[in-house]
Amino acid sequence: MIDRVDVAIVFALDLEAAPLRDRLQDAVRLQARDTAVTTGRLGDRTVAIAVAGMGKVAARATRQVIDGHRPGAVIAAGLCGGLSPDLARGTLVVADRVAHVASATRPPTMSPGGAELITTAAGPVGLTLPDPAALERLSCVVARGLVVTADAVVATPDAKRTLGDETGAIAVDMESWWIVDEALQAGRPVGVVRAVSDTVDTAIPADIARLAGMPHAMRRVGAAMRLLWRRPGAIVELAELRDQAHRVADDLAARLAELVA
């Protein structure tokens, strides 16, 4: 078991983490309270991959990973929603800044210290993340800009456009702000690297959005069963969303491996 790693990569869901975890050499999987952590190697780097859960619970999981594995740097990773019409599904998103929004109609809140949280994009991996030189070597489209963390799934095209217009953000997720905050409080360099799973024009049905926004896996399972009982047709929508998420997560894993290894 590796008790000190070069990089900790924190995901919300196992679906997001699994493709990168499958790339690890000498992998050891652990369960730390509510957080699943797998340590191993990507090229010359030692890595801890954590599945933290959705929303604010990711802060506690990030702290557990930092305390338990003492990473040199932290990456918030996973899928995100596009807020810019320029972002196609699968586009790699690298945050210059990250802010927290309570809803699509309220402005970004600031960090406890009063300043907007910044994810620096200068210097090598392990010092500040991500390494601009590594980004330039990637054979994919990279979008740079503000990523906002919301407290619920932003499900409709209108809500996404409103959020993008009012904040200037290019993408939205539910965890990055919490992960970045914990990493900065611990004095760790931190970056946000995500991939667009639903574009600004993609509408997510309200009942599926509520399901997707539940922070705990067991609750999601129960809610999914109730949803399918009430609306059997949702199984097709869920399957399509899951297939899309798997494809995007596979591509994201390849890009993360290039950046970290």
Stockholm file with secondary structure:
# STOCKHOLM 1.0

chainA/1-261         MIDRVDVAIVFALDLEAAPLRDRLQDAVRLQARDTAVTTGRLGDRTVAIAVAGMGKVAARATRQVIDGHRPGAVIAAGLCGGLSPDLARGTLVVADRVAHVASATRPPTMSPGGAELITTAAGPVGLTLPDPAALERLSCVVARGLVVTADAVVATPDAKRTLGDETGAIAVDMESWWIVDEALQAGRPVGVVRAVSDTVDTAIPADIARLAGMPHAMRRVGAAMRLLWRRPGAIVELAELRDQAHRVADDLAARLAELVA
#=GR chainA/1-261 SS CCSSCSEEEEESCHHHHHHHHTTCEEEEEEEETTEEEEEEEETTEEEEEEECCSTTHHHHHHHHHHHHHCCSEEEEEEEEEECSTTCCTTCEEEEEEEEEESSTTSCCBCCTTSSCCBCCCCSCTTTSSSCHHHHHHCSSCEEEEEEEEESSCCCSHHHHHHHHHHHCCSEEESSHHHHHHHHHHTTCCEEEEEEEEECTTCCCCHHHHHHHTCSSHHHHHHHHHHHHHHCTTHHHHHHHHHHHHHHHHHHHHHHHHHHHC
#=GC SS_cons         CCSSCSEEEEESCHHHHHHHHTTCEEEEEEEETTEEEEEEEETTEEEEEEECCSTTHHHHHHHHHHHHHCCSEEEEEEEEEECSTTCCTTCEEEEEEEEEESSTTSCCBCCTTSSCCBCCCCSCTTTSSSCHHHHHHCSSCEEEEEEEEESSCCCSHHHHHHHHHHHCCSEEESSHHHHHHHHHHTTCCEEEEEEEEECTTCCCCHHHHHHHTCSSHHHHHHHHHHHHHHCTTHHHHHHHHHHHHHHHHHHHHHHHHHHHC
//
